[in-house]
Structure formats: structure tokens, C-alpha cells
Amino acid sequence: MKEELNKQERFFDLGETYFWLAGQNDLVERALTPYLTRLKTDAGPRPLRILDLGCGPGNTLRRLGRWGVTLGMDFSLDALVFARTRGAARVFSGDSMALPIASESMDCVVALDNLEHVEDDEKALREIRRVLRPGGAFLLTVPAFMTLWRNHDIMYGHFRRYSKREFAKRVQLAGLVIEEHRFFKCLFFPPLLVLAKAERLLSRVVPPRDNFYTVPKWLNRLMRSEILWEDRTGLTRVLPFGVSLICVGSR
């Protein structure tokens, strides 16, 4: 158990400080703020109810707690145990394809790098729509392009990576309305494409590992800022490629 909690602590720390995850969390919070502001205005004194699917060790729950009541669901009991040590009181285990939540009870649903872990992602998307109240908001992130498939995807239990058109179609078929849909981490696409090809060529001689590499602090800060800079400058809205997709909208 101690070993598992140490693993979750590592993931939590990565989510707080490591450029790849912390930069994404910065971008997600920025993208979601206008929607939560609108929902909060409409709700008046009532606290918003926000669900984080695949909450992991609780980074997103911590960030969104100022907006209302946050609920976190994850398949990993170890992640939930750790999340509670970081103040996440409302966390529970469940299946994304059959959410144990009343219909039309959530103001907002967030699923960050979750759907690629779900075998029937279309069913999971329908569940997101079911639990969202009319007018409620959703924000989804998923990995993009099967050409970037790497050992990292295999080690973390991914079923797929997505094309932009394919993902939009799945979201819309679930009955959700897309308001923003774009790539991000765009400038990381070329080096990761090279890495993916190198891993395939060297698969017999180089042992597999994840892609959480140690980098100098100055470079970590620079690359974290770059992820948000792409979005602020509008670069993510024009480039036809990126490592990940972000999709925001409403029911």
C-alpha cells in the first residue's frame, strides 16, 4: 500500500509542477473559467456541482474547488485514497460507462485524458451527457494521432489516440454541443513523432519506459509556459496538428 501511495504522490507532484501535466492543467483552468463564470452567474447562491472523471490523485479537484462542490471519480482505489490526503472529500470509485450519479445533476463534467482508457468511449460520452443538466458545460482532453502511439500509451492502458474529426463526431453523436475544439501542445508534435518512430525501430534493444523525463528546472518552467502561450496567442486555433485535443461545450 505504501508503494502505491508513493506512486500516487509522484503523479500528484507531476500534476503540480511537471511541465507536461501542469501546463495542461493551466490551459484547462483557463479554458474552463468563462464557462464556470457563466454557470455560477446563472446558479446564483447555489454552489456549482463539478464532476472530475478520472480524477487521479486530485490535482484538478484542488484547482476547481473554488467554484463549488467538486466530486471525483476514479477506477483506482489507491488514487482515491491519496486524493483524500490532499483534501478531496467527495471521491468515489466507479465506471465511466455506468456513472453512479443521478441524471441532470451536474453543472460541469471534466474528463482529462480519461476517454482513451475507456473501451467503449461512446458509451462514456453518453453518460457524460446524461449526468449534465441542460446548459451544463463539459471539458474533455484526449491524446491525438495514432502516429504518435508510443510505449507511454501502452504502459498507461490507452485503447486509442484520436483524430480531430473522429473525436468531434463521437462527442456530437453523444448529444453534446461542441463550442471549442482544437489541438494543443502543438510544438511538441515533431519531437514526439520522431520519438514514436525511434521507439518502433529500437523496440528490440531499448526497454520500454514512460515519457516523464527529468528536465532542468529552467527548461521545465519554459516548456510549461509554452503550452499556455500557444493557446493565448491563438496558435492552437490555426495549427492542424498537436499532441492532444481539447474539446469544450455544453449540453
N, C-alpha and C positions, 0 to 999 in steps of 0.2 A: 504493500500500500504506500509506504514511504517513497519508493521508487516512482510509482505512478504520480504521486503528488509533486515530486520533484520535476517530473516531465511536464506537468500542467503549469508549474511555476515558470518553467522555461518558456512555454508558449505564451503565458501572460506577459512575461518580460519582453518577449519579441514583439507582442502586440502594442506595447507601450513605447518601445524605443527603437526597434529594428526597422530600417527604412522601408522594407517591402510591405510589412504589415501596418506599421504606424502611419506611413504615408497614405496607405489606402484608407485607414480609419479617419485620418484628417479629411480626405476627399469625401468620404461617405458622410461625415458630420456636416460638411459644408453643403453638400448636395441636398441633404435631408432637411436642413434648417428652414428653408422657405415653406416647405410642406407642413412641418410641425408648427411653425408660426401660424399658418392659416388654420390648421386644425385646432390649435389652442385658442385662437380668437373665436372660432365657432363654438367651442366647448364651454367657454366662459369659466366659471369657477371649478367646473368638473375636471379632475386630473385626466390627462390622456392615458390610454392603455396601449402600451407598446410591447409587441412580441418580437423577440430575437430568436429566430430559428437557427439551431446550430451555434448556440451562444458560447460554447467552449468555456475557457476559464473566466469569462465575464468582462472582457475589455469594452465591448460595445454597450453592455448594460450600464457600466460605470459612466460612460460618456453621455448616454441618453437619459439618465436618471433625473436630470433637472427638468425634463419635460412632463413628467408624470409618473405613473406606475409602470415599471418595467418587469416583464416576465421573460424568463429564459428557458428554452428547451434544448436539450442535447441528448444524443443517444448514449454518450459516455458518462457513466456514473462518477468516474474519477474527476472529469471536468466539472461536474456539478458540485461535488464535494469541495473542490478548490474554489470555485466561484463563490461559494458561501463564505469562505475565509476572507474574501475580498468585499464582503458586504452585500452580495446578491442574495436577498432573502427569498425571492419568488422564482425558484428554478425547479425544473422537474424533467424527468426522463419521458421521452415519447417518440413516436414515429411520424416523420414528416408527411407520410402518405395517409395518416389517420390521426389528425391532431385531436387531443383530448380537450378541446376548447369549444365553447358554445358558438353557434353561428352568429355572425354580425356583432361580435363582442369586442373586436379590436379596432382601435383608431389607426394603428400603423403596424405593419409587419416588415421586419428586416430579415433578410436571409443572405448572409455574406459568405460566399464560397461554400455554399451548402448543397445546392441542387445537383452539382456534379457527383456528389456522394450518394445520391438517391437513385435507385434503379429505375423507378417509374416517376421521373421528374414531372411529367404532365399531370399525374395524379396529385403530386405535391403542390403544383401550381393551382390546381382546382381547390385544394384545401386552403391555400392562402386566400383565395377569393372568398371562400365560404366563411372564414372567420372574420374577414374585414367587414366593417359596417359600410353601408353606402356612403361614398365620398371619402372613405378612408384611404390612406396612402400606403404604398409599398416601395421598398428599395431592394434590389437584387444585384449581386455581383457573381460572376462566373468566369472561369478561365476560358480564353479564346483560342481558336485554331488548333485543330488536331496535328498540324505540322509542328507544333511546339510540344507535343507529347514527349514526356521525359520520365526518368526514374522517379522523380518527385511525384508525378501523378500516380504512378503505381504504388509507391510507398504509402501515400496518404489516401488510398482507396477511391480514386476517381473512376467513374464509369465512362466519362467523356469530357471533351472540351467542345466549345460551341462556335459556330459561325454566327455573325451578327444577324443575318436574315433568319436563320433557323431558330435562334433563341427568341427573336421578336414574334415569330409565328407561334411558338409554343405558349408564350405569355398571352398573346391575343386569343388563342383558342381556349384558354382557361377562362376567358371572360374579363380579363383585366385590360385597362386602358393605359397605353404607354404614352407618357408625356416627354420623357427624355430617354435616349438610348444611344450610347456611344462607347467607343473603346477608351481605355486609359492605360497608363504605364506604356505609352506608345514608343518612347525612345529606348525602352528595354527590349523591344521586339527583335531587332537584328542580333544582339549578342545571345539572346536565348535561342534563337533559331540556329545559330552556329553551335551552341551547346547541345541542343537536341540532336543535331546531326552527328556531332562528335561522340555523344553517348552511344548512338546506334553503331557507329563504326568501331568503337573501343569496348563494346559491351562484354567481350570475352576476356579482356585483360584488366579493365578498371572496375573495381567493386562499386555497386550502386550506392548512392547516398542522396540525401535531400539537398535542396538548393539554399539552405540558410547558411551562407558563408560568412565568416568573420571578416569584417572590414574595418579600417581605421575610423575613429570617431568623426573626424572632419569629413570623410567621404560619406559616411552614414548620414550625417546631417545634410550634406549637399544633395544626395540622392532622394532623401525624404522630401526635401523642399522641391525637387524637380518634379515629383509625382503630382504635387498640388499646383505647381507652376504651369504644367501642361494644361490643367483644367481651367485655371484662372485666365490664361491667355486665349482660351478658345481653341487651342491646338487639338484637343481631343474631339472637337466637333467637326473637324475637317479631315483628319488623317484616316485612311481606310484600313488601318491596322493598329494592333495593340496587343498586349499580353492578356488583358482582361476586358470584360464588358461590364458596364453599369447600366441598369435599367430602372427607371423611376416612373411611377404613375399612380393611378387611383382605381378604385372600384366604382 
